[in-house]
Amino acid sequence: MKLIMAVVQDQDSNRLMNALVENNFRATKLATTGGFLKSGNTTFMIGTEDVRVEKALEVIRESCKSREQLMAPVSPMGGNADSYIPYPVEVSVGGATVFVLPIEQFHQF
């Protein structure tokens, strides 16, 4: 038994949840925040048998594509920010960060 934890961008979360349901995976969906862009993420906790891990990873890979997005950089800390003109910076967003963890025991009450 494995626990798959997948951190995805909010934009991809509904598509991933639908794909997981279509492929008979149960998942718990948690609203999370963090990362470089301090934007909203969704963390999925997916419990599955060892033999289905690769299928789950395939579903995540297909549902969560990375893409380029323009972001305004944060103003510099300290000093005079009056003359600071932020130019948009292109960053890569989306995709998924996935952890696969072994499970010693699983109980459902």
N, C-alpha and C positions, 0 to 999 in steps of 0.2 A: 504494500500500500504506500502511496506517495501523496504528499500535499504539494500542489503547485500554487505558488503565489505569483500572480502576474500584475504588475503595476502598469497601467495603460493611461493614455490621455483621455480625459472626459469625452472628447469628440468621438473616440472609438468604442466607448463602453457599451452602448446599446447594440451596435453591430456585433461585438464580441459576445454579449449575453445571448442574443438571438442564435448565433452560430453554435454556442455551447449547448443550448437547449435542443437545437436541431440534431446535434450529434450525441444526445443522451448523456451529457455531463451535468452534474449538479454543481452549482457554484454559489458562494456567498459573496455579495458585492458590497464593498466598503468605500465610502467617500474619503479620500486622503488628499493631502496637500504637501508640496515640497519640491525639491529639485532646483535646478539652476534658474528656471523661469518663475518659481514660486506660484505656479498655476495649479488648478485643480486636476487631480488624478482620480482614478478609480482603481482600487486593489481588489482583485478577484482571488478568492481562496477556493481551490478546486481539489477535492479528494477523489482519487482514482486508483484503480488497480495498476500494478507495474506495467502490465502488457498494453495499457491504453495511454501511457504517458506520451509516446511519440505522436499519437493521434491528437491528443490535447494540444501539444506544442504546435502541430500543423494548423489546427483551428485558430490558435492565437496568432501565429505567423501570418495567416491569410487575412485575418480580421483587423490587424493593427499594423498598417503600413506607415513608415516614416515619410515625412514630407518637409519641404522648406517653408518657413514662415518669417515675415518681417516683424521685428520687435524693436521698440524704442529702448535704448540702453538707459539704465538708471543714472541719475546725475551723480557726479563725483562727490565723495564725502569730504567735508572740510573745504576751506578756501572759498572763493567767491564763485558762486554758480550762476551769477547774473549773465555772464558772457558765454555760458555753456550752451551749445546748440546740439541737441541730440540728433544724430543721423540714424535712421533705421538700419538695423543689422540683420542679415539673413541667418537664421539658425535652423537646425534640423530638429523637428518635433515629431511626436507620434512614436510609432513602434511600441515595443513592450520590453520591460525588464522583468525577467522570469527567474524564479527560484524553484528548484525541485528538491523537496525535503523528504527524508524517510519518516514513516510513521510507525511507531512501535505498537500502538493500540488504537483502535477506533471504536467508539461506542455511540450508539444512537438511541436516545431514550424518548 
